[in-house]
Amino acid sequence: MYPYNYRSTILGINHRLIFVVMPFATCLDEVYVDLIKPAADELNSRLGKNNVDSKYFTYRTKDDLRTSSGWINVMKHLFTAQIVLGVLTSDNANVFYELGIAHATQPIRRQILIARKDYEPKFDTKDLIYYEYDPNDLKGCIPSLATRMKNAIDEYNIEKEQIVAQARMKIGPNDFEVLMQHGKDRHFALHSNDPVWKARYEVQYGSGSFRRHVEGINNLCSYGLIGLNTKSVLSNNNIRVEFSYWWTSLGNDVLRLMDLIKDDELQSRRGDLPEFFEKFTFW
């Protein structure tokens, strides 16, 4: 599997994951154990994240005992981690290859590079900005690395707010009507080939509402605010397929921005999306 052909099954960002790209050499284990992990702990402390389900956590492939499809897992983490943290020390070829993929496919604001203070970069990496740590004082480097992590998250959150605001600005009258009528539902369906169902729909939402809502749903799909999900259901030894439109993570954030849902509902929806349908939220 080449990166060019790779398509992640996760469409969003795992907003808790700090994926550490570093050599497997045991001589660098202390950098992970005594610097990177404590920096993530300090980051959580600064942000007041005390709940295990909300904390940022570090992950490196060396600690994963699984051997099957390992390269696929590496690419998945490169594409979806909130932060990709690369250790340049030792000029490891595998590290450079993985970081090259990240640099070419992911925003640089979600990436942090570190190297020991006497590190001499190669020609193609001489202009890269990286944080220098002191191998003789890893504990003293923890606060500044935690600050780097927080800055990366803050920059990404600023862009997130801009994306949500821009998505809201695209909403037209028919789109707005769909938000007002179906925003309270985590998912909903329209049966376009059933005239009886159409008639009942218009009784509930008003004359001409079906046509307007179909147009609105089409627009909201193109904006990435909703998406179609299918579900197989076994009933009386027969399998039927159910179709419904789900609000995406972006759609739910727009609904929250418009105060159509509250924070507790937003958090609940983020954990209730179909497994392959933006299991990790965009932010």
GIBEL-V939210 format. One line per field, one symbol per residue. phi: phi as a letter, one per 40 degrees, with the letter a starting at -180 (. if undefined). A space follows every 50 residues. Layout:
phi: ???
This chain:
phi: .cdcccbccccbbccbcbccbaccdccbdccccbbcccccccdccccgcb cccbccbcabcdccccbcfccccccdcccbccbbbbbcdgfccccccccc ccccbbccccbbbbaccccbccdcbccccaccbcccaccccddccccdcc cccccccccdccccccccccccdcccccdccbccccaabbbcbbcccdcc ccccbhcgcccccccccdcccccgcbacbbacbcafgbbbbbbacbcccc ccccdcccgcbbdccccccccbcddcbfdcccb
